[in-house]
Amino acid sequence: MKKVFVLTMLTLFLLVGCISKEPQKDNHGAIEMSNTEVEVIADKLKIPWSIEKVDDTFYLSERPGTIVKIANGEIERQHVKLEKDLATASEAGLLGFALAPDFPQSNRAYAYYTYVDGAKQFNRISTFRLEDNYWKEEQLLLDHIKSGTYHHGGRLKIGPDGKLYATVGDALSPSRAQDRDTLEGKILRMNLDGSIPSDNPFPNSYVYSYGHRNPQGLAWSPDGTLYASEHGNTANDELNIVDAGHNYGWPIIEGTEKQEGMIAPLFTSGSNTTWAPSGMDYYDGKLYVATLKGTAILEFDVETGQQRKIISGLGRIRDILVDGKFLYFISNNRDGRGIPLENDDKLYRIPLRH
């Protein structure tokens, strides 16, 4: 059984903001320090959800249904032509976005979005193609993923095995997370053409792991270990090592609770703290996790169990990307639950130190 590390309140932490010569207060009441190397790459974003980067160009998905291209300091908002009407429910919209491995040649990407169909609401995964500076939904890969008012999941990542992974929330129906015949409360795995891999843990099933409440982050270490972040029920947020076919317990167990046949988390916020973890990345033995309610970036050492807050004072953080010696992240203060700073939302960059 893995050791479970519980987050304790740090008495000292780093509060940072935009580059400034003088300390200043933000709308969250935190003092921003002047000697930090935080750079604003882009601002005035519209509820960004995912960060993708190819060479020196960024592509960010925005929940209202647009893709932002950022290149050479220029910001271009690219429209998206969808086959279905985009949902405007809380937490819904255009969510996960992943560029194809051959994107520079194919102009193809993968996207996860929430849509309305009459009185019903679903999530779907499709390929998009960039044509003349707008994106067109091209091929449907998986449809009718049930969607409640909340808990859509939505993260898309292409793993080191070349497969497409998707996180799916329980759609406010916790029992579905334990039902392997449903797609909700799961991490899914598929081939890039939408077919089911022959080595998935359950025959003829997209399900890679189950028993999840609302997973929103995926990251791999160089040895191929998969990690996922997951929202707990008011608290007990989790970071898990995800193995094929394993049951992560929701709604039967959560946090530090244990039961035979179910996997306890590597890290948990505990019953008195909530992070609301979202996007994440792995670098040099550490997990970097964006938190929404936690309004911070948290760093977790997977070997020692040590953890610290490396960014705070910028509000809700939705996604993270580590590239080279830099960590990029996006704020989400205009999602209806934050307190927007001036010109929010923003794409930031900080250097990674050793």
C-alpha positions, -999 to 999 in steps of 0.1 A, spaced: 0 0 0 14 34 -9 21 60 18 -5 88 18 9 123 23 -15 149 38 -10 186 31 -4 208 62 -6 245 62 28 261 55 38 290 78 58 306 50 50 306 13 59 326 -18 34 352 -30 40 364 -65 24 385 -91 32 403 -124 67 417 -128 70 449 -108 96 470 -92 76 477 -61 54 453 -40 17 458 -45 -16 444 -33 -38 424 -56 -75 419 -54 -70 388 -33 -53 408 -5 -19 391 -10 13 411 -10 31 405 -43 69 404 -40 90 425 -64 120 401 -67 102 373 -84 106 364 -121 69 362 -132 62 372 -168 29 378 -183 29 362 -218 -7 371 -227 -37 388 -210 -74 395 -216 -81 358 -221 -116 344 -219 -117 316 -193 -88 296 -208 -87 258 -200 -58 241 -217 -23 251 -227 -6 235 -257 27 246 -272 46 237 -304 80 253 -309 75 289 -297 37 291 -304 10 285 -279 -26 274 -284 -50 278 -255 -86 265 -255 -112 289 -240 -144 277 -225 -167 300 -245 -156 281 -277 -124 297 -291 -87 289 -295 -61 315 -287 -29 314 -307 0 333 -292 31 337 -314 59 364 -314 40 384 -288 9 385 -310 -24 372 -298 -50 359 -323 -84 345 -312 -94 318 -336 -130 308 -340 -142 272 -338 -169 257 -359 -186 229 -338 -211 203 -350 -231 208 -317 -243 237 -297 -218 245 -270 -231 242 -234 -229 273 -212 -235 254 -179 -211 259 -150 -177 243 -156 -188 233 -191 -178 244 -226 -147 239 -247 -123 221 -223 -95 197 -231 -74 204 -261 -44 185 -274 -23 190 -306 -17 160 -327 19 147 -327 21 157 -364 3 190 -359 28 211 -380 20 189 -410 -16 179 -403 -31 210 -386 -50 185 -364 -59 186 -327 -81 167 -303 -108 185 -282 -133 176 -255 -164 198 -252 -198 199 -236 -229 204 -258 -266 206 -255 -290 183 -274 -326 194 -267 -331 191 -230 -300 169 -225 -263 177 -221 -233 155 -231 -196 156 -236 -178 145 -267 -143 140 -280 -135 150 -316 -107 159 -339 -104 195 -350 -85 209 -381 -71 243 -385 -81 259 -418 -75 296 -427 -72 306 -390 -103 289 -378 -109 255 -364 -134 230 -378 -147 199 -360 -136 171 -383 -141 136 -369 -162 124 -340 -142 100 -318 -165 94 -288 -199 108 -280 -227 108 -254 -205 110 -224 -231 120 -198 -228 155 -184 -244 168 -153 -246 204 -140 -210 199 -128 -182 173 -128 -174 172 -165 -137 162 -162 -124 173 -195 -86 169 -196 -71 155 -228 -35 143 -231 -16 122 -255 5 98 -235 41 86 -242 25 54 -256 9 75 -284 -27 69 -270 -52 96 -262 -63 98 -226 -94 117 -213 -106 124 -178 -143 122 -172 -162 133 -141 -191 114 -125 -217 139 -139 -231 142 -103 -240 105 -104 -214 90 -80 -226 54 -85 -216 56 -122 -179 59 -112 -181 23 -99 -199 10 -130 -173 -2 -156 -200 -2 -182 -204 35 -182 -179 63 -192 -185 86 -163 -161 88 -133 -133 73 -154 -100 79 -171 -105 68 -207 -78 56 -232 -82 54 -270 -62 52 -302 -58 85 -321 -84 73 -346 -110 68 -318 -108 30 -317 -103 10 -285 -67 -2 -279 -63 -39 -278 -43 -37 -246 -69 -17 -226 -76 -34 -193 -112 -43 -200 -123 -60 -233 -139 -36 -258 -139 -8 -234 -124 27 -234 -121 25 -195 -85 27 -183 -93 33 -146 -124 39 -126 -138 51 -93 -129 88 -100 -150 117 -89 -139 146 -111 -104 142 -124 -90 172 -142 -52 167 -146 -29 141 -162 9 139 -163 36 113 -170 70 109 -155 99 98 -179 95 62 -168 59 62 -180 41 65 -147 8 82 -150 -4 107 -124 -39 122 -121 -54 150 -100 -90 147 -87 -115 169 -69 -127 155 -36 -161 160 -21 -157 195 -4 -122 183 7 -101 152 3 -87 162 -31 -63 136 -45 -32 130 -66 -31 94 -77 -7 71 -95 -30 56 -121 -25 20 -132 -46 2 -158 -77 -14 -146 -75 -1 -110 -104 12 -89 -98 46 -71 -127 42 -47 -152 70 -53 -178 72 -39 -170 43 -15 -138 57 -1 -120 90 -3 -90 108 11 -71 86 35 -98 59 37 -88 24 26 -106 -7 14 -94 -39 -2 -93 -37 -40 -93 2 -40 -64 25 -44 -56 52 -19 -40 84 -32 -4 93 -33 -12 127 -19 -44 141 -4 -54 175 9 -71 159 39 -106 164 53 -100 201 63 -84 215 32 -94 218 -4 -72 225 -34 -96 218 -63 -67 206 -84 -68 209 -122 -40 207 -148 -6 193 -138 28 185 -152 58 165 -141 94 177 -140 126 164 -123 109 142 -97 81 167 -89 45 172 -97 34 207 -104 -4 211 -98 -27 240 -106 -53 246 -80 -86 266 -83 -99 270 -47 -63 267 -35 -55 297 -57 -19 284 -61 6 262 -78 16 233 -56 48 213 -59 49 177 -47 81 156 -45 69 121 -53 100 105 -36 101 124 -3 65 134 1 75 170 6 52 197 -7 52 234 -10 34 263 -25 54 280 -52 29 305 -66 1 323 -49 -17 357 -51 -28 354 -87 -62 337 -81 -75 305 -96 -50 285 -116 -64 262 -143 -36 245 -162 2 241 -162 28 233 -188 65 227 -182 86 233 -212 124 235 -210 134 255 -179 101 273 -177 67 266 -161 37 282 -179 3 285 -163 -31 302 -169 -54 319 -144 -92 314 -144 -105 343 -125 -133 351 -150 -150 317 -146 -177 331 -123 -159 319 -91 -129 341 -90 -120 377 -83 -106 390 -116 -74 410 -115 -68 437 -141 -68 423 -176 -75 388 -165 -73 360 -175 -36 356 -182 -9 332 -194 22 335 -171 57 321 -172 82 315 -144 116 299 -144 121 266 -127 148 265 -101 166 235 -87 
